[in-house]
Amino acid sequence: MIQKEITQTADGVDIHFSGDIAKAKLEAMASNCNSGGACSCECNSDLKDHIKHVDVSGVDGDVTLSLKGETLDASKVETVMAECDMEKHL
């Protein structure tokens, strides 16, 4: 099971994942969820236009996805992520 914690930052939104998550799989998914990418999770299509840069840090089981973009809002990211079954895509 994957747990996530979403926080607003000065330049975007951080999503901290813990549990059964592989950093490499999240990096592969994240590389497609920016402007122009082919996101595997349809629910992110509206959000990806607001993402200017994506960083993935950490190690397997403890990974942080940092979404950079001035117009990103943690509550909107949380809503979109609730609609997406992340475990199905990772």
HUFEN-V442318 format. One record per backbone hydrogen bond with DSSP energy under -1.0 kcal/mol. CO is the residue of the C=O (numbers start at 1). NH is the residue of the N-H. E is the energy in kcal/mol with one decimal. If there is no record, write none. Layout:
[[CO | NH | E] [CO | NH | E]]
//
This chain:
[[1 | 20 | -1.7] [3 | 18 | -2.2] [5 | 16 | -3.0] [7 | 14 | -2.8] [11 | 69 | -2.4] [12 | 9 | -2.8] [13 | 67 | -3.4] [14 | 7 | -2.7] [15 | 65 | -3.1] [16 | 5 | -2.0] [17 | 63 | -2.0] [18 | 3 | -3.0] [19 | 21 | -2.0] [21 | 61 | -2.5] [22 | 26 | -1.9] [23 | 27 | -2.5] [24 | 28 | -2.1] [25 | 29 | -2.2] [26 | 30 | -3.0] [27 | 31 | -1.9] [29 | 32 | -1.1] [30 | 33 | -1.0] [34 | 37 | -2.7] [41 | 44 | -2.5] [42 | 45 | -1.8] [44 | 48 | -2.2] [47 | 50 | -2.1] [53 | 68 | -3.3] [55 | 66 | -3.2] [57 | 64 | -2.9] [59 | 62 | -2.8] [61 | 19 | -1.7] [62 | 59 | -2.0] [63 | 17 | -3.8] [64 | 57 | -2.5] [65 | 15 | -2.8] [66 | 55 | -2.3] [67 | 13 | -2.5] [68 | 52 | -3.3] [68 | 53 | -1.4] [69 | 72 | -1.5] [73 | 77 | -2.4] [74 | 78 | -2.6] [75 | 79 | -1.9] [76 | 80 | -2.4] [77 | 81 | -2.7] [78 | 82 | -1.8] [79 | 83 | -1.0] [84 | 86 | -1.6] [85 | 88 | -1.3] [86 | 89 | -1.0] [86 | 90 | -1.3]]
//
